[in-house]
Amino acid sequence: MQVDSYVTMDLHDRAFGVDFEQAVTVLATVISRPERHLAVTDAAALAVGDTRELIPAHVCTTIPLYDHCVALRGGRVEGILPILPRGTRH
């Protein structure tokens, strides 16, 4: 198991029997409903303006798609963390 996957866990790890609480989700917004059974999102959902929390199957390939990570604890924002490009020094 890779270190980056262990820190965040994902559905891939659960498939191997690792018991954990999901650490990373993606919040998506519906941006269009062109047909009754079709929703266009910046990820997925049901009605224009709705948001859905998605669980990525592979977190290590999801995180680099974003500029920052919102850290929550008990439903409250604890911090906003920048996602730095590989090779960037802190």
Sequence and secondary structure as in RCSB ss.txt:
>XXXX:A:sequence
MQVDSYVTMDLHDRAFGVDFEQAVTVLATVISRPERHLAVTDAAALAVGDTRELIPAHVCTTIPLYDHCVALRGG
RVEGILPILPRGTRH
>XXXX:A:secstr
  HHHHHH  HHHHHTT        EEEEEEEEEETTEEEESS  SSTT EEEE  S HHHHGGGSSEEEEEETT
EEEEEEE   TT   
